[in-house]
Amino acid sequence: MSASRIIVAGSLNADLTIYTERLPSPGETLHGHGFAVNPGGKSANQAVSAAKLGGAVTLLGAVGQDANGEMLLASTSSAGVDVSSVKRVAEPTGVAVISVDARGENSIIISAGANATLSPADMAPALFEGAGVVCLCLEVPLETVQAAAQAGHDAGATVLLNLSPYAPITTELAQLTDVLLVNSHEASEFLGGFAMPAADAPVDEWRGAIEKFAGRGLNKVLVTLGAAGSLVLDSTNSAAPVVRIAPTQVNAVDTTGAGDAFTGGVAARLAAGDTLVAAARYASVAAALATTKKGTQAAYATAAELSSAE
């Protein structure tokens, strides 16, 4: 089966990263080391991940007419992403300010910049013709995300929504979403403060969460659990409604963008015809390998590298 096309609609950011022994407390100043400016943004990262894993990817987004915009276009296109629909605008390219500690954990603040100019008008239905998967996040205006989801749905694509950075979404967007991707904290917020089971809880304890998601119109949900792996929740699969995906053990250097590597891996394998469980298992390896190097896009594995690691 030949893979279908992947549309990734959303953000492109320049990542301003500094490394430090530990993350600062409020009001505290620490010495850091190793400042770097790298291409990032959740959507650009997801597009690069999917492309490096063999996907045919088109990115819809916006960057400024500045050096950061040039860097992002060069990075994504060199990974094989079609960037012909990324627009150039007067606003500066979006940025993310990132701190990474000695354990590879991070804290991130983003400034939207050009990303805020991406509008529903940029989600023309013609751009989505023939798409098999549409990959979305919440780093651009919500109405734009919903327009992209609608266009993807109308084109018959699988709409994959990464609910990050967390924000409430409309009932309409939830109903347009075929697969929701969240971490445990985002899942709890989305379900109105529902107490999520512990990462190592027996799978039966996740049945309540499945019912809650189904009540919001979401039957297929991926819950990422960091170093504990992930879960596939599928209320349409009575034989196996909860499947635990074991983590791939690595020595993590920088966890920045690992979730985007996972999302891109899921998109690539869904576009290739895999089941959601098989896609999540594949993506779990991609995410783990992404943590073994500093940065995001340059750290993502190719399909060949991932095959060697499995």
N, C-alpha and C positions, 0 to 999 in steps of 0.2 A: 504494500500500500504506500503510495506516495504521500508525503506530508503536505498538509494544507497550510495556507498562509496564516501568519500571526500578525495581528495589528496590536501595537502597544501605543496607547494614547495617554500622554501625561507629561511628566516633569523631566527637565534636564538641569542639573546643578553643578557648579564647580565646588568640589569638596576641599575645604581649608582645614587640614588635619594637623594636630600637634600631639605628640606622644608624651606621656607622663607616668610616673610610678603609680599614682593613684588619682582618681577623679577628685576635684576640689569640693570641699564643703561650701555652703553658702557664705559669701563674704571672704573666702580664703583665696590667696594667691599662691600658686605653686610654680616651681621651675619645671620647664618642659624641655623636650629635645626632639629633633627630627621633624621640623615643620615641612609639610608638603602640600602642593596644590594638584589635585587629581580630578579627572572627570567622574561625575556621579549624577545623582538624581535617581529616584526610585525607578522611574519609567525607563530612563536611558540604561540604567544597570540591568533591568529585567530584559530589555531588548538585546543588549550585548550578551547576556547569559544565554538567552534562547538561541541567538545566532551562532555563538561559539559551540553550542551543542547540536548544531545542524539544522536549526529552524530557518525558514524563509520569513524574515521579519521586516515590517515597515513600521517606522516610528513617526507618530504625530505629536508635535510639540512646538515650543517656541524658545528661542535664545536671543540674546542681545547682539548688537553689531559691535562686539568687543572681542578681546583676546580669549576670554573664557568661552564665548560662544564658538569661536574657531576651534578651540581645543576639544570641545564636546562633539562637534560635527566630525572632526577628524577621528576621534576615538571610536565613535559609534560606527561610522562608515568603514573604518579599517577592520572592524569585526564582522563586516558583511551585512550590516543593517542598511536598509533603504531609508535615507534621510531626506529625500526629495520633498517631503511634505512637512518638514520642520521649518517654520517661518522665522524670519529675522525681524526683530522689532526694535524700537528706539529705547525701550527700557533695558537696564542692564541684565545680564544673565543671572539666573537664580544662584544662590550660594548656600552651602551648608557648612557651619562651623562645628568641627568634630574634635572631641578629646578622646584619646584611647589610652587605657591604663596598661600596666605591665601584664595583666591577665588577658588582654585582648578585648576587654569590655569597653563600651563607648557611651558617650552622651552626645546628642546632636541637636543643634538649633538651625532651622532653615529660614531663609528669607526668599520669598517667592520670586521677586523680580519679574522677568519676562514670562515665567510660568503663569502668572496671574492674568496675562492677556489671552491665554488660550480659551476660546469661546465655543459655544455650541455651533456657531457658524463654521468653525474649522473642522467639524465632524460630519462633513458632507457624506450622505449615504453611498455615493459612488466610490468613496475611498475604501469602503468595507466590502465591496462586492468580491465574492470568492474567498472571503476570510473563513478560516476554520476555528480560530481562537481569537478573542479580543481580551487583552490584558490591561487592567485598570488599577489605579491607586488614587489616593486622596490628596496629592500634592498640587493639584490644579483645582479651579472652581468646581463645586459640586454639580452645578447645572451642566457643565461641560462633560463631566464624568457620566452623568445620566444620559446626555445626548449620544455619547459614544456607545453606552450600553444599549440604548434603543436601536442605534444603527447596526450594531453587532447582532442583536437579537433578530432584527428584521432580515439580516443577511443569512440567518441560520447558523451563526457561529456560536461556540461555547463562550459565554461571558464569564471571565475569571476576575473577581474583584478582590484586591488586597486592601483590607480596611485599615490602611495606615498612611499617614498619621491619623489616629482615630478621630472620627467626627460622626455625629448622628447622620443617618441617611434616610431618604424618603422611602415610603412603602413601595413606590413605583420602582426605585432603583433595586430594592431587595428582590422584587418580583422578576426583574430583568436579569438577575444574577444567577448563573447556573452553578458556579462554584465560588464559595466565599473562603478567603484565606485570612486567618487571624492568629494572633498569639493568644495566650490564655487571658491576659489582662484585657485585650481588645474584645475578646469574646464575652467576658463578664460585663464590660461596659455596654456592649451592644444588646445584651439580654437584660439590661436594667439592674445591674448589680448582682445577678445570679452568681452564687458561689460555685466556681468551677472546681472540679476534683483536683487533687494533687497530681503532679506530673507522673508519679509512679503508681497512681491508684488503679485498681482492677478495671478492665474495660467496661464491666457492667455498671460502674458508677457514672459512666458518661451517658447513659440512656436518658437521664433527665435533661441533659444539655441538648441531646438530639431532638427531644420533643419541643424544647423551647425554640430551637432554631426553626424547626418545621412550622411552628406556630407563627413565625415571622416570614414564612414563605421560602425558607432556605432548606433544601433537602440534602445538599452535598456541601460539607464544610471541612476544610483542612485546618487543624489547630497545631501550630508549631509550638514546641516546648523547649527550645534552646538545646542545651546539651543532652536533654532527655529524649530527643527525637521529635516525633510528630504523631498525630492521629488523623485518620480518615473517618469522618462521621457521615453516614449515608442512610437516611431514613427510608430510601427506596430499596435497600438491600436487606430483606428480612433475614437472610441466612448469616450475614456478617455486617451488621449496622455499624460496628466499631472495629477498626483495624489499627493496631499500633505499629508504627514504623520505627524500627530501632535506629538509634543514632550511629553514625560512622565515627569511630574513635580517631582523633587526630590531636596534634599539639597545636592549639589555637594561638595565633600571633595577633590577629586583628579580626574581630567579628563584624566590623562595619560592612554592610552590604550582603551579609550571608543570607538574610531573608530574601533579598532580591535575586540572589543566585538560585535559591530554592524556587521562587515564583517563576523565574525564567525557565528552569528545568521542568517544572510542571507544565508550563505552556508548550514547550518544545515537544514533550512526549504526548500530551493530549492531541497536539496537531498531527503527530505521527500515528495516531490511532490507538494509543495505549489506554488501558483502564485508569481510573483515578488512583487506585492503589498502586499500580505499577509505576505511574508517573511520579507519585509521591516518593516511592522507594528510590527511584533514579535521582530525583531532585535532592533527596537527603544527602546523597554522596556529593553532588555538586556543591551544596551549601557547606558541607564539612571541608572540602578541599579549598573553598574560597577563604576560609579562616586561617589557612596555613601561610598566607603571604599578606604583606601590608597593602592597603588600598582596596579598591573595589574591582572595577572593570579589568584591570591588568591582572588581578588575582584569579579571575574566573577560569575554570578548566575548559578545555576543548573536549569534544566527544571522544577523541582518541585517548586523552589523558584520563578521562573519567572511566572509560572501559578498562584501562590498565589498573585502576584503583579498586574496581568492584571485586 
